[in-house]
């Protein structure tokens, strides 16, 4: 089983802030303030969300995700790793909320290859003709 620190260590190494409260909740916030992850590590009930993540300002998030205490920590760790990914995503201006455009990083595409595909391998060279030993 993956320990909880595997979920938030990548956030901390990428400059996210960390706040721990005495009621069993810790919060990690992106450096530009446009996202966060909250972990309830001292939960009174297993039916409550152990992890909550959001994008945008905390008061008005554009999206949110919740993970129960039964969610494998490995899955939550994969989710938080995707939050800090610097892999470019193709978006149009209409896909990005106006108030968050200032936080965008612009990257030049490296080619027209669809995401997730690899180039086909070249066939092996033909055997040389002539006598063999």
Secondary structure as the mmCIF struct_conf table of DSSP 4:
data_model
#
loop_
_struct_conf.conf_type_id
_struct_conf.id
_struct_conf.beg_label_comp_id
_struct_conf.beg_label_asym_id
_struct_conf.beg_label_seq_id
_struct_conf.end_label_comp_id
_struct_conf.end_label_asym_id
_struct_conf.end_label_seq_id
TURN_TY1_P TURN_TY1_P1 UNK A 4 UNK A 4
HELX_RH_AL_P HELX_RH_AL_P1 UNK A 5 UNK A 13
TURN_TY1_P TURN_TY1_P2 UNK A 14 UNK A 15
STRN STRN1 UNK A 17 UNK A 20
TURN_TY1_P TURN_TY1_P3 UNK A 22 UNK A 23
BEND BEND1 UNK A 24 UNK A 24
STRN STRN2 UNK A 25 UNK A 29
TURN_TY1_P TURN_TY1_P4 UNK A 31 UNK A 32
BEND BEND2 UNK A 33 UNK A 34
STRN STRN3 UNK A 35 UNK A 40
BEND BEND3 UNK A 41 UNK A 42
BEND BEND4 UNK A 44 UNK A 44
TURN_TY1_P TURN_TY1_P5 UNK A 46 UNK A 47
BEND BEND5 UNK A 48 UNK A 48
STRN STRN4 UNK A 49 UNK A 57
TURN_TY1_P TURN_TY1_P6 UNK A 58 UNK A 59
STRN STRN5 UNK A 60 UNK A 68
TURN_TY1_P TURN_TY1_P7 UNK A 69 UNK A 70
BEND BEND6 UNK A 71 UNK A 71
HELX_RH_AL_P HELX_RH_AL_P2 UNK A 73 UNK A 83
TURN_TY1_P TURN_TY1_P8 UNK A 84 UNK A 84
HELX_RH_3T_P HELX_RH_3T_P1 UNK A 93 UNK A 95
BEND BEND7 UNK A 96 UNK A 96
HELX_RH_3T_P HELX_RH_3T_P2 UNK A 98 UNK A 103
BEND BEND8 UNK A 112 UNK A 112
HELX_LH_PP_P HELX_LH_PP_P1 UNK A 113 UNK A 114
TURN_TY1_P TURN_TY1_P9 UNK A 115 UNK A 116
HELX_LH_PP_P HELX_LH_PP_P2 UNK A 119 UNK A 129
BEND BEND9 UNK A 130 UNK A 130
#
